[in-house]
Amino acid sequence: MPLPLGHAAIGLTAYDLCSGNDCGFSRWKLAFFIVLLANLPDIDVLIGLLFQGNGNAFHRGPTHSVIFALAMGFLASNAWKFWSQIPKIGFRNCFWVIISHVMADFFFGGSQVSFFWPFEVHWANGYRGWGDVLNSVFMKAVQDAPIVMACAVLIALNRQMRKYIPKKYTLEPRQ
Ligand SMILES: [Zn+2]
């Protein structure tokens, strides 16, 4: 299953493909915010750890749904109004970055997500303590190398295409 590193790569790719904008190292605040949004659905692991001592207690429930992506996309796209350090990203792009996480879990994660919560809910099984979670974040990140490489290729291809395809056929850059 994609780990935080893989989700970060997928989120950055989703932003690059959907927005028509680059988010390179020169725009590190934008990249950081996108990485945060791309991992936001897994906040349920933290909630599970804090309240039940089990990272799987609430995992892949409501935060892995379309409704969550819509609601958080709305909040994230308006957050710059409250703190000027937060980059201005449009609602549509925030939504795509967040839902890219849920889709990646669905396609590569090997177990169900709760796309249509509250009409369906699928919790992750089993027990994951702090040690298991930290281990998967830091020690197993290398597993995501194929995802990171595939994303890098996609971004590079997309940027090349943007150069050669006449402007009228490409997406207008959006925030
Ligand atoms: Zn997830």
Backbone and ligand atoms as CSV (ligand in chain L), in Angstrom:
chain,resi,resn,atom,element,x,y,z
A,1,MET,N,N,0.853,-1.204,0.000
A,1,MET,CA,C,0.000,0.000,0.000
A,1,MET,C,C,0.879,1.242,0.000
A,2,PRO,N,N,0.387,2.318,-0.610
A,2,PRO,CA,C,1.214,3.523,-0.587
A,2,PRO,C,C,1.388,4.039,0.841
A,3,LEU,N,N,2.613,4.417,1.161
A,3,LEU,CA,C,2.932,5.007,2.462
A,3,LEU,C,C,2.998,6.520,2.272
A,4,PRO,N,N,3.281,7.300,3.341
A,4,PRO,CA,C,3.269,8.760,3.177
A,4,PRO,C,C,4.101,9.276,2.006
A,5,LEU,N,N,5.258,8.649,1.774
A,5,LEU,CA,C,6.098,9.100,0.662
A,5,LEU,C,C,5.386,8.887,-0.681
A,6,GLY,N,N,4.780,7.716,-0.837
A,6,GLY,CA,C,4.050,7.410,-2.074
A,6,GLY,C,C,2.865,8.343,-2.261
A,7,HIS,N,N,2.128,8.596,-1.170
A,7,HIS,CA,C,0.984,9.508,-1.261
A,7,HIS,C,C,1.441,10.916,-1.628
A,8,ALA,N,N,2.592,11.326,-1.076
A,8,ALA,CA,C,3.129,12.651,-1.404
A,8,ALA,C,C,3.401,12.746,-2.898
A,9,ALA,N,N,4.057,11.703,-3.440
A,9,ALA,CA,C,4.400,11.702,-4.869
A,9,ALA,C,C,3.138,11.717,-5.728
A,10,ILE,N,N,2.157,10.915,-5.322
A,10,ILE,CA,C,0.909,10.843,-6.104
A,10,ILE,C,C,0.160,12.182,-6.036
A,11,GLY,N,N,0.145,12.808,-4.851
A,11,GLY,CA,C,-0.529,14.103,-4.691
A,11,GLY,C,C,0.128,15.186,-5.533
A,12,LEU,N,N,1.463,15.211,-5.527
A,12,LEU,CA,C,2.182,16.211,-6.328
A,12,LEU,C,C,1.912,15.991,-7.821
A,13,THR,N,N,1.835,14.715,-8.210
A,13,THR,CA,C,1.539,14.409,-9.620
A,13,THR,C,C,0.125,14.848,-9.976
A,14,ALA,N,N,-0.823,14.550,-9.079
A,14,ALA,CA,C,-2.216,14.946,-9.327
A,14,ALA,C,C,-2.292,16.461,-9.506
A,15,TYR,N,N,-1.570,17.200,-8.658
A,15,TYR,CA,C,-1.596,18.665,-8.767
A,15,TYR,C,C,-0.988,19.103,-10.093
A,16,ASP,N,N,0.143,18.519,-10.435
A,16,ASP,CA,C,0.834,18.890,-11.671
A,16,ASP,C,C,-0.053,18.633,-12.898
A,17,LEU,N,N,-0.713,17.472,-12.919
A,17,LEU,CA,C,-1.525,17.121,-14.077
A,17,LEU,C,C,-2.817,17.930,-14.144
A,18,CYS,N,N,-3.422,18.189,-12.973
A,18,CYS,CA,C,-4.733,18.847,-12.965
A,18,CYS,C,C,-4.642,20.358,-13.062
A,19,SER,N,N,-3.583,20.935,-12.534
A,19,SER,CA,C,-3.564,22.396,-12.439
A,19,SER,C,C,-2.899,23.052,-13.644
A,20,GLY,N,N,-2.058,22.287,-14.366
A,20,GLY,CA,C,-1.293,22.928,-15.433
A,20,GLY,C,C,-0.171,23.786,-14.870
A,21,ASN,N,N,0.057,23.670,-13.565
A,21,ASN,CA,C,1.109,24.439,-12.886
A,21,ASN,C,C,2.244,23.529,-12.445
A,22,ASP,N,N,3.438,24.050,-12.372
A,22,ASP,CA,C,4.549,23.296,-11.788
A,22,ASP,C,C,4.621,23.629,-10.304
A,23,CYS,N,N,5.018,22.652,-9.504
A,23,CYS,CA,C,5.335,23.041,-8.127
A,23,CYS,C,C,6.715,22.485,-7.800
A,24,GLY,N,N,7.711,23.159,-8.260
A,24,GLY,CA,C,9.086,22.728,-8.054
A,24,GLY,C,C,9.593,23.151,-6.692
A,25,PHE,N,N,10.896,22.974,-6.501
A,25,PHE,CA,C,11.480,23.295,-5.195
A,25,PHE,C,C,11.431,24.790,-4.901
A,26,SER,N,N,11.379,25.593,-5.986
A,26,SER,CA,C,11.333,27.034,-5.764
A,26,SER,C,C,10.024,27.434,-5.095
A,27,ARG,N,N,9.027,26.591,-5.238
A,27,ARG,CA,C,7.738,26.893,-4.602
A,27,ARG,C,C,7.509,25.875,-3.484
A,28,TRP,N,N,8.443,25.843,-2.547
A,28,TRP,CA,C,8.416,24.780,-1.539
A,28,TRP,C,C,7.202,24.844,-0.625
A,29,LYS,N,N,6.684,26.054,-0.390
A,29,LYS,CA,C,5.498,26.144,0.486
A,29,LYS,C,C,4.305,25.466,-0.177
A,30,LEU,N,N,4.192,25.685,-1.481
A,30,LEU,CA,C,3.110,25.057,-2.244
A,30,LEU,C,C,3.283,23.537,-2.208
A,31,ALA,N,N,4.515,23.076,-2.469
A,31,ALA,CA,C,4.781,21.639,-2.474
A,31,ALA,C,C,4.497,21.034,-1.094
A,32,PHE,N,N,4.904,21.738,-0.033
A,32,PHE,CA,C,4.689,21.240,1.328
A,32,PHE,C,C,3.191,21.115,1.618
A,33,PHE,N,N,2.434,22.128,1.221
A,33,PHE,CA,C,0.988,22.121,1.471
A,33,PHE,C,C,0.323,20.971,0.705
A,34,ILE,N,N,0.774,20.735,-0.511
A,34,ILE,CA,C,0.208,19.643,-1.310
A,34,ILE,C,C,0.527,18.282,-0.670
A,35,VAL,N,N,1.754,18.133,-0.174
A,35,VAL,CA,C,2.138,16.880,0.488
A,35,VAL,C,C,1.251,16.656,1.723
A,36,LEU,N,N,0.980,17.732,2.441
A,36,LEU,CA,C,0.111,17.656,3.621
A,36,LEU,C,C,-1.300,17.206,3.224
A,37,LEU,N,N,-1.842,17.826,2.185
A,37,LEU,CA,C,-3.195,17.473,1.718
A,37,LEU,C,C,-3.236,16.038,1.217
A,38,ALA,N,N,-2.158,15.618,0.545
A,38,ALA,CA,C,-2.123,14.273,-0.030
A,38,ALA,C,C,-2.118,13.207,1.065
A,39,ASN,N,N,-1.687,13.574,2.264
A,39,ASN,CA,C,-1.651,12.607,3.366
A,39,ASN,C,C,-2.767,12.825,4.384
A,40,LEU,N,N,-3.587,13.859,4.142
A,40,LEU,CA,C,-4.614,14.231,5.131
A,40,LEU,C,C,-5.568,13.090,5.513
A,41,PRO,N,N,-6.047,12.274,4.545
A,41,PRO,CA,C,-6.978,11.214,4.949
A,41,PRO,C,C,-6.409,10.273,6.013
A,42,ASP,N,N,-5.086,10.115,6.058
A,42,ASP,CA,C,-4.506,9.198,7.053
A,42,ASP,C,C,-4.418,9.823,8.440
A,43,ILE,N,N,-5.041,10.981,8.624
A,43,ILE,CA,C,-5.111,11.568,9.964
A,43,ILE,C,C,-5.897,10.618,10.875
A,44,ASP,N,N,-6.696,9.742,10.252
A,44,ASP,CA,C,-7.456,8.771,11.051
A,44,ASP,C,C,-6.529,7.790,11.789
A,45,VAL,N,N,-5.328,7.582,11.259
A,45,VAL,CA,C,-4.356,6.713,11.949
A,45,VAL,C,C,-3.915,7.389,13.251
A,46,LEU,N,N,-3.651,8.704,13.160
A,46,LEU,CA,C,-3.224,9.466,14.330
A,46,LEU,C,C,-4.333,9.502,15.385
A,47,ILE,N,N,-5.568,9.701,14.925
A,47,ILE,CA,C,-6.713,9.747,15.850
A,47,ILE,C,C,-6.851,8.392,16.555
A,48,GLY,N,N,-6.711,7.317,15.786
A,48,GLY,CA,C,-6.798,5.975,16.362
A,48,GLY,C,C,-5.715,5.744,17.401
A,49,LEU,N,N,-4.496,6.188,17.089
A,49,LEU,CA,C,-3.372,6.010,18.021
A,49,LEU,C,C,-3.595,6.801,19.291
A,50,LEU,N,N,-4.058,8.045,19.141
A,50,LEU,CA,C,-4.224,8.918,20.308
A,50,LEU,C,C,-5.351,8.450,21.216
A,51,PHE,N,N,-6.459,8.000,20.611
A,51,PHE,CA,C,-7.628,7.686,21.441
A,51,PHE,C,C,-7.777,6.211,21.798
A,52,GLN,N,N,-7.221,5.328,20.947
A,52,GLN,CA,C,-7.405,3.901,21.226
A,52,GLN,C,C,-6.082,3.154,21.330
A,53,GLY,N,N,-4.986,3.842,21.026
A,53,GLY,CA,C,-3.690,3.159,21.014
A,53,GLY,C,C,-3.557,2.207,19.844
A,54,ASN,N,N,-4.505,2.296,18.890
A,54,ASN,CA,C,-4.482,1.414,17.718
A,54,ASN,C,C,-4.715,2.247,16.456
A,55,GLY,N,N,-3.675,2.333,15.623
A,55,GLY,CA,C,-3.770,3.145,14.415
A,55,GLY,C,C,-4.820,2.654,13.428
A,56,ASN,N,N,-5.248,1.415,13.567
A,56,ASN,CA,C,-6.251,0.884,12.637
A,56,ASN,C,C,-7.678,1.046,13.151
A,57,ALA,N,N,-7.835,1.594,14.377
A,57,ALA,CA,C,-9.164,1.657,14.987
A,57,ALA,C,C,-10.165,2.399,14.105
A,58,PHE,N,N,-9.760,3.502,13.498
A,58,PHE,CA,C,-10.693,4.286,12.662
A,58,PHE,C,C,-10.202,4.394,11.221
A,59,HIS,N,N,-9.216,3.551,10.869
A,59,HIS,CA,C,-8.548,3.732,9.579
A,59,HIS,C,C,-9.450,3.356,8.404
A,60,ARG,N,N,-9.349,4.190,7.346
A,60,ARG,CA,C,-10.072,3.993,6.083
A,60,ARG,C,C,-11.580,4.141,6.225
A,61,GLY,N,N,-12.008,4.873,7.264
A,61,GLY,CA,C,-13.430,5.177,7.447
A,61,GLY,C,C,-13.769,6.495,6.762
A,62,PRO,N,N,-14.477,7.395,7.485
A,62,PRO,CA,C,-14.967,8.647,6.888
A,62,PRO,C,C,-13.906,9.510,6.211
A,63,THR,N,N,-12.669,9.472,6.691
A,63,THR,CA,C,-11.657,10.348,6.063
A,63,THR,C,C,-11.227,9.829,4.694
A,64,HIS,N,N,-11.625,8.608,4.366
A,64,HIS,CA,C,-11.307,8.060,3.043
A,64,HIS,C,C,-12.572,8.050,2.186
A,65,SER,N,N,-13.226,9.223,2.094
A,65,SER,CA,C,-14.486,9.309,1.348
A,65,SER,C,C,-14.503,10.560,0.475
A,66,VAL,N,N,-15.434,10.572,-0.469
A,66,VAL,CA,C,-15.594,11.731,-1.358
A,66,VAL,C,C,-16.036,12.951,-0.536
A,67,ILE,N,N,-16.920,12.728,0.429
A,67,ILE,CA,C,-17.426,13.853,1.243
A,67,ILE,C,C,-16.285,14.532,1.991
A,68,PHE,N,N,-15.375,13.740,2.556
A,68,PHE,CA,C,-14.225,14.302,3.273
A,68,PHE,C,C,-13.371,15.131,2.312
A,69,ALA,N,N,-13.142,14.593,1.109
A,69,ALA,CA,C,-12.301,15.319,0.135
A,69,ALA,C,C,-12.961,16.634,-0.272
A,70,LEU,N,N,-14.295,16.611,-0.415
A,70,LEU,CA,C,-15.007,17.848,-0.775
A,70,LEU,C,C,-14.905,18.871,0.363
A,71,ALA,N,N,-15.178,18.407,1.596
A,71,ALA,CA,C,-15.183,19.322,2.745
A,71,ALA,C,C,-13.786,19.894,3.005
A,72,MET,N,N,-12.774,19.016,3.001
A,72,MET,CA,C,-11.412,19.478,3.274
A,72,MET,C,C,-10.864,20.295,2.099
A,73,GLY,N,N,-11.302,19.941,0.892
A,73,GLY,CA,C,-10.910,20.721,-0.290
A,73,GLY,C,C,-11.423,22.148,-0.155
A,74,PHE,N,N,-12.652,22.275,0.326
A,74,PHE,CA,C,-13.236,23.609,0.519
A,74,PHE,C,C,-12.443,24.376,1.580
A,75,LEU,N,N,-12.178,23.722,2.722
A,75,LEU,CA,C,-11.424,24.390,3.798
A,75,LEU,C,C,-10.020,24.777,3.334
A,76,ALA,N,N,-9.352,23.833,2.668
A,76,ALA,CA,C,-7.961,24.081,2.253
A,76,ALA,C,C,-7.881,25.214,1.230
A,77,SER,N,N,-8.893,25.283,0.352
A,77,SER,CA,C,-8.835,26.318,-0.691
A,77,SER,C,C,-9.159,27.701,-0.129
A,78,ASN,N,N,-9.696,27.724,1.090
A,78,ASN,CA,C,-9.990,29.025,1.718
A,78,ASN,C,C,-9.046,29.361,2.862
A,79,ALA,N,N,-8.149,28.421,3.181
A,79,ALA,CA,C,-7.299,28.596,4.368
A,79,ALA,C,C,-6.398,29.827,4.264
A,80,TRP,N,N,-5.986,30.188,3.026
A,80,TRP,CA,C,-5.085,31.341,2.846
A,80,TRP,C,C,-5.708,32.641,3.352
A,81,LYS,N,N,-7.052,32.683,3.429
A,81,LYS,CA,C,-7.719,33.905,3.914
A,81,LYS,C,C,-7.438,34.128,5.395
A,82,PHE,N,N,-7.136,33.017,6.105
A,82,PHE,CA,C,-6.938,33.107,7.557
A,82,PHE,C,C,-5.474,33.174,7.945
A,83,TRP,N,N,-4.610,32.635,7.081
A,83,TRP,CA,C,-3.175,32.699,7.372
A,83,TRP,C,C,-2.444,32.895,6.047
A,84,SER,N,N,-1.810,34.035,5.920
A,84,SER,CA,C,-1.251,34.426,4.624
A,84,SER,C,C,-0.100,33.520,4.172
A,85,GLN,N,N,0.474,32.734,5.105
A,85,GLN,CA,C,1.571,31.830,4.736
A,85,GLN,C,C,1.077,30.624,3.932
A,86,ILE,N,N,-0.225,30.363,4.012
A,86,ILE,CA,C,-0.770,29.189,3.312
A,86,ILE,C,C,-0.969,29.541,1.835
A,87,PRO,N,N,-0.438,28.700,0.923
A,87,PRO,CA,C,-0.571,29.032,-0.496
A,87,PRO,C,C,-2.030,28.985,-0.961
A,88,LYS,N,N,-2.270,29.783,-1.985
A,88,LYS,CA,C,-3.625,29.866,-2.541
A,88,LYS,C,C,-3.780,28.767,-3.582
A,89,ILE,N,N,-4.594,27.766,-3.288
A,89,ILE,CA,C,-4.849,26.689,-4.261
A,89,ILE,C,C,-6.359,26.608,-4.443
A,90,GLY,N,N,-6.788,26.490,-5.692
A,90,GLY,CA,C,-8.218,26.440,-5.959
A,90,GLY,C,C,-8.864,25.175,-5.407
A,91,PHE,N,N,-10.188,25.233,-5.230
A,91,PHE,CA,C,-10.931,24.110,-4.656
A,91,PHE,C,C,-10.740,22.830,-5.475
A,92,ARG,N,N,-10.865,22.969,-6.794
A,92,ARG,CA,C,-10.787,21.785,-7.656
A,92,ARG,C,C,-9.462,21.040,-7.465
A,93,ASN,N,N,-8.361,21.787,-7.398
A,93,ASN,CA,C,-7.060,21.141,-7.240
A,93,ASN,C,C,-6.878,20.545,-5.853
A,94,CYS,N,N,-7.379,21.239,-4.818
A,94,CYS,CA,C,-7.315,20.666,-3.459
A,94,CYS,C,C,-8.077,19.349,-3.423
A,95,PHE,N,N,-9.250,19.350,-4.037
A,95,PHE,CA,C,-10.073,18.136,-4.060
A,95,PHE,C,C,-9.324,16.987,-4.741
A,96,TRP,N,N,-8.725,17.243,-5.903
A,96,TRP,CA,C,-8.035,16.184,-6.633
A,96,TRP,C,C,-6.856,15.631,-5.842
A,97,VAL,N,N,-6.130,16.518,-5.159
A,97,VAL,CA,C,-4.976,16.046,-4.384
A,97,VAL,C,C,-5.450,15.129,-3.253
A,98,ILE,N,N,-6.525,15.531,-2.550
A,98,ILE,CA,C,-7.007,14.714,-1.418
A,98,ILE,C,C,-7.603,13.393,-1.927
A,99,ILE,N,N,-8.401,13.474,-2.984
A,99,ILE,CA,C,-9.045,12.240,-3.460
A,99,ILE,C,C,-8.009,11.314,-4.114
A,100,SER,N,N,-6.869,11.865,-4.549
A,100,SER,CA,C,-5.815,11.000,-5.121
A,100,SER,C,C,-5.331,10.000,-4.070
A,101,HIS,N,N,-5.349,10.429,-2.787
A,101,HIS,CA,C,-4.955,9.541,-1.693
A,101,HIS,C,C,-5.927,8.354,-1.608
A,102,VAL,N,N,-7.220,8.676,-1.629
A,102,VAL,CA,C,-8.242,7.636,-1.465
A,102,VAL,C,C,-8.175,6.668,-2.655
A,103,MET,N,N,-7.997,7.215,-3.858
A,103,MET,CA,C,-7.931,6.353,-5.042
A,103,MET,C,C,-6.678,5.476,-5.003
A,104,ALA,N,N,-5.565,6.046,-4.551
A,104,ALA,CA,C,-4.329,5.250,-4.469
A,104,ALA,C,C,-4.507,4.110,-3.465
A,105,ASP,N,N,-5.137,4.408,-2.316
A,105,ASP,CA,C,-5.394,3.342,-1.332
A,105,ASP,C,C,-6.288,2.270,-1.941
A,106,PHE,N,N,-7.280,2.711,-2.720
A,106,PHE,CA,C,-8.238,1.779,-3.310
A,106,PHE,C,C,-7.553,0.863,-4.332
A,107,PHE,N,N,-6.740,1.471,-5.210
A,107,PHE,CA,C,-6.135,0.679,-6.286
A,107,PHE,C,C,-4.902,-0.108,-5.842
A,108,PHE,N,N,-4.099,0.481,-4.950
A,108,PHE,CA,C,-2.845,-0.191,-4.566
A,108,PHE,C,C,-2.882,-0.740,-3.147
A,109,GLY,N,N,-3.929,-0.426,-2.399
A,109,GLY,CA,C,-3.911,-0.687,-0.960
A,109,GLY,C,C,-4.363,-2.066,-0.545
A,110,GLY,N,N,-4.998,-2.786,-1.452
A,110,GLY,CA,C,-5.365,-4.151,-1.139
A,110,GLY,C,C,-6.564,-4.314,-0.220
A,111,SER,N,N,-7.112,-3.213,0.313
A,111,SER,CA,C,-8.363,-3.363,1.065
A,111,SER,C,C,-9.265,-2.178,0.755
A,112,GLN,N,N,-10.511,-2.299,1.187
A,112,GLN,CA,C,-11.538,-1.324,0.816
A,112,GLN,C,C,-11.304,0.061,1.427
A,113,VAL,N,N,-11.855,1.084,0.782
A,113,VAL,CA,C,-11.944,2.414,1.388
A,113,VAL,C,C,-13.440,2.752,1.482
A,114,SER,N,N,-13.756,3.870,2.151
A,114,SER,CA,C,-15.175,4.205,2.354
A,114,SER,C,C,-15.604,5.337,1.431
A,115,PHE,N,N,-15.427,5.142,0.111
A,115,PHE,CA,C,-15.715,6.181,-0.890
A,115,PHE,C,C,-17.031,6.908,-0.613
A,116,PHE,N,N,-18.082,6.123,-0.395
A,116,PHE,CA,C,-19.411,6.723,-0.330
A,116,PHE,C,C,-19.931,6.832,1.103
A,117,TRP,N,N,-18.994,6.924,2.076
A,117,TRP,CA,C,-19.427,7.188,3.430
A,117,TRP,C,C,-20.306,8.440,3.412
A,118,PRO,N,N,-21.436,8.555,4.134
A,118,PRO,CA,C,-21.942,7.655,5.180
A,118,PRO,C,C,-22.771,6.478,4.685
A,119,PHE,N,N,-22.839,6.243,3.361
A,119,PHE,CA,C,-23.660,5.140,2.868
A,119,PHE,C,C,-22.923,3.814,2.932
A,120,GLU,N,N,-21.610,3.878,3.027
A,120,GLU,CA,C,-20.832,2.647,3.222
A,120,GLU,C,C,-19.655,2.997,4.116
A,121,VAL,N,N,-19.225,2.042,4.891
A,121,VAL,CA,C,-18.008,2.277,5.664
A,121,VAL,C,C,-17.232,0.970,5.782
A,122,HIS,N,N,-15.935,1.048,5.510
A,122,HIS,CA,C,-15.065,-0.136,5.612
A,122,HIS,C,C,-13.897,0.239,6.500
A,123,TRP,N,N,-13.820,-0.340,7.661
A,123,TRP,CA,C,-12.685,-0.050,8.536
A,123,TRP,C,C,-11.545,-1.005,8.205
A,124,ALA,N,N,-10.331,-0.527,8.445
A,124,ALA,CA,C,-9.183,-1.426,8.296
A,124,ALA,C,C,-9.202,-2.415,9.469
A,125,ASN,N,N,-8.661,-3.603,9.216
A,125,ASN,CA,C,-8.624,-4.608,10.290
A,125,ASN,C,C,-7.311,-4.555,11.042
A,126,GLY,N,N,-7.325,-5.197,12.178
A,126,GLY,CA,C,-6.065,-5.460,12.872
A,126,GLY,C,C,-5.613,-4.334,13.788
A,127,TYR,N,N,-4.397,-4.516,14.281
A,127,TYR,CA,C,-3.848,-3.603,15.274
A,127,TYR,C,C,-2.546,-3.010,14.755
A,128,ARG,N,N,-2.407,-1.686,14.915
A,128,ARG,CA,C,-1.124,-1.051,14.597
A,128,ARG,C,C,-0.792,-0.056,15.694
A,129,GLY,N,N,0.239,-0.350,16.440
A,129,GLY,CA,C,0.667,0.557,17.512
A,129,GLY,C,C,1.588,1.633,16.964
A,130,TRP,N,N,2.077,2.507,17.877
A,130,TRP,CA,C,2.980,3.594,17.467
A,130,TRP,C,C,4.187,3.046,16.711
A,131,GLY,N,N,4.757,1.938,17.239
A,131,GLY,CA,C,5.963,1.369,16.638
A,131,GLY,C,C,5.718,0.943,15.198
A,132,ASP,N,N,4.562,0.281,14.956
A,132,ASP,CA,C,4.245,-0.188,13.598
A,132,ASP,C,C,4.094,0.995,12.648
A,133,VAL,N,N,3.409,2.051,13.142
A,133,VAL,CA,C,3.151,3.205,12.273
A,133,VAL,C,C,4.461,3.920,11.946
A,134,LEU,N,N,5.277,4.188,12.992
A,134,LEU,CA,C,6.554,4.887,12.766
A,134,LEU,C,C,7.464,4.068,11.862
A,135,ASN,N,N,7.441,2.759,12.071
A,135,ASN,CA,C,8.251,1.874,11.247
A,135,ASN,C,C,7.837,1.970,9.776
A,136,SER,N,N,6.519,1.985,9.535
A,136,SER,CA,C,6.087,2.030,8.137
A,136,SER,C,C,6.372,3.399,7.525
A,137,VAL,N,N,6.316,4.477,8.329
A,137,VAL,CA,C,6.573,5.815,7.782
A,137,VAL,C,C,8.049,5.971,7.417
A,138,PHE,N,N,8.945,5.526,8.324
A,138,PHE,CA,C,10.367,5.809,8.119
A,138,PHE,C,C,11.156,4.659,7.498
A,139,MET,N,N,10.868,3.436,7.922
A,139,MET,CA,C,11.714,2.322,7.498
A,139,MET,C,C,11.231,1.664,6.200
A,140,LYS,N,N,9.930,1.730,5.961
A,140,LYS,CA,C,9.415,1.013,4.794
A,140,LYS,C,C,9.205,1.922,3.594
A,141,ALA,N,N,9.599,3.209,3.747
A,141,ALA,CA,C,9.334,4.185,2.681
A,141,ALA,C,C,9.929,3.735,1.350
A,142,VAL,N,N,11.003,2.963,1.428
A,142,VAL,CA,C,11.687,2.522,0.201
A,142,VAL,C,C,10.763,1.667,-0.676
A,143,GLN,N,N,9.756,1.043,-0.041
A,143,GLN,CA,C,8.774,0.258,-0.804
A,143,GLN,C,C,8.055,1.108,-1.848
A,144,ASP,N,N,7.961,2.408,-1.550
A,144,ASP,CA,C,7.230,3.299,-2.448
A,144,ASP,C,C,8.082,3.781,-3.621
A,145,ALA,N,N,9.319,3.309,-3.709
A,145,ALA,CA,C,10.208,3.780,-4.777
A,145,ALA,C,C,9.590,3.618,-6.173
A,146,PRO,N,N,8.943,2.474,-6.490
A,146,PRO,CA,C,8.351,2.364,-7.836
A,146,PRO,C,C,7.274,3.428,-8.077
A,147,ILE,N,N,6.496,3.734,-7.031
A,147,ILE,CA,C,5.442,4.759,-7.182
A,147,ILE,C,C,6.087,6.114,-7.453
A,148,VAL,N,N,7.134,6.437,-6.660
A,148,VAL,CA,C,7.809,7.727,-6.818
A,148,VAL,C,C,8.388,7.838,-8.232
A,149,MET,N,N,8.979,6.747,-8.711
A,149,MET,CA,C,9.587,6.801,-10.048
A,149,MET,C,C,8.521,6.950,-11.126
A,150,ALA,N,N,7.426,6.210,-10.985
A,150,ALA,CA,C,6.342,6.323,-11.976
A,150,ALA,C,C,5.796,7.754,-11.987
A,151,CYS,N,N,5.664,8.358,-10.795
A,151,CYS,CA,C,5.144,9.731,-10.708
A,151,CYS,C,C,6.111,10.715,-11.366
A,152,ALA,N,N,7.414,10.506,-11.136
A,152,ALA,CA,C,8.422,11.404,-11.715
A,152,ALA,C,C,8.353,11.341,-13.245
A,153,VAL,N,N,8.176,10.123,-13.779
A,153,VAL,CA,C,8.076,9.966,-15.237
A,153,VAL,C,C,6.835,10.688,-15.758
A,154,LEU,N,N,5.709,10.501,-15.065
A,154,LEU,CA,C,4.456,11.156,-15.479
A,154,LEU,C,C,4.591,12.674,-15.497
A,155,ILE,N,N,5.202,13.213,-14.420
A,155,ILE,CA,C,5.362,14.672,-14.333
A,155,ILE,C,C,6.266,15.154,-15.466
A,156,ALA,N,N,7.375,14.435,-15.701
A,156,ALA,CA,C,8.310,14.850,-16.751
A,156,ALA,C,C,7.630,14.822,-18.116
A,157,LEU,N,N,6.859,13.746,-18.390
A,157,LEU,CA,C,6.150,13.641,-19.670
A,157,LEU,C,C,5.146,14.777,-19.829
A,158,ASN,N,N,4.426,15.025,-18.739
A,158,ASN,CA,C,3.404,16.077,-18.776
A,158,ASN,C,C,4.027,17.436,-19.063
A,159,ARG,N,N,5.187,17.699,-18.448
A,159,ARG,CA,C,5.845,18.996,-18.665
A,159,ARG,C,C,6.380,19.111,-20.087
A,160,GLN,N,N,6.863,17.983,-20.624
A,160,GLN,CA,C,7.332,18.005,-22.004
A,160,GLN,C,C,6.167,18.273,-22.951
A,161,MET,N,N,5.054,17.579,-22.673
A,161,MET,CA,C,3.886,17.740,-23.544
A,161,MET,C,C,3.391,19.179,-23.543
A,162,ARG,N,N,3.449,19.782,-22.368
A,162,ARG,CA,C,2.990,21.172,-22.269
A,162,ARG,C,C,3.794,22.096,-23.185
A,163,LYS,N,N,5.075,21.729,-23.367
A,163,LYS,CA,C,5.931,22.582,-24.198
A,163,LYS,C,C,5.545,22.481,-25.668
A,164,TYR,N,N,5.134,21.270,-26.092
A,164,TYR,CA,C,4.947,21.052,-27.521
A,164,TYR,C,C,3.492,21.149,-27.992
A,165,ILE,N,N,2.569,20.972,-27.050
A,165,ILE,CA,C,1.166,21.030,-27.470
A,165,ILE,C,C,0.742,22.499,-27.498
A,166,PRO,N,N,0.070,22.920,-28.574
A,166,PRO,CA,C,-0.354,24.322,-28.621
A,166,PRO,C,C,-1.181,24.685,-27.383
A,167,LYS,N,N,-0.969,25.905,-26.923
A,167,LYS,CA,C,-1.589,26.371,-25.670
A,167,LYS,C,C,-3.085,26.103,-25.608
A,168,LYS,N,N,-3.753,26.266,-26.772
A,168,LYS,CA,C,-5.220,26.162,-26.718
A,168,LYS,C,C,-5.695,24.750,-26.368
A,169,TYR,N,N,-4.801,23.730,-26.508
A,169,TYR,CA,C,-5.210,22.366,-26.176
A,169,TYR,C,C,-4.816,21.949,-24.765
A,170,THR,N,N,-4.126,22.788,-24.056
A,170,THR,CA,C,-3.698,22.405,-22.709
A,170,THR,C,C,-4.523,23.133,-21.671
A,171,LEU,N,N,-4.418,22.638,-20.441
A,171,LEU,CA,C,-5.157,23.267,-19.345
A,171,LEU,C,C,-4.596,24.650,-19.065
A,172,GLU,N,N,-5.473,25.564,-18.800
A,172,GLU,CA,C,-5.022,26.878,-18.327
A,172,GLU,C,C,-4.388,26.671,-16.966
A,173,PRO,N,N,-3.211,27.257,-16.720
A,173,PRO,CA,C,-2.681,27.151,-15.357
A,173,PRO,C,C,-3.668,27.740,-14.353
A,174,ARG,N,N,-3.911,26.989,-13.318
A,174,ARG,CA,C,-4.774,27.489,-12.246
A,174,ARG,C,C,-4.028,27.377,-10.946
A,175,GLN,N,N,-4.505,28.104,-9.959
A,175,GLN,CA,C,-3.862,28.048,-8.639
A,175,GLN,C,C,-3.958,26.640,-8.102
L,1,ZN,ZN,ZN,-5.033,6.160,3.520
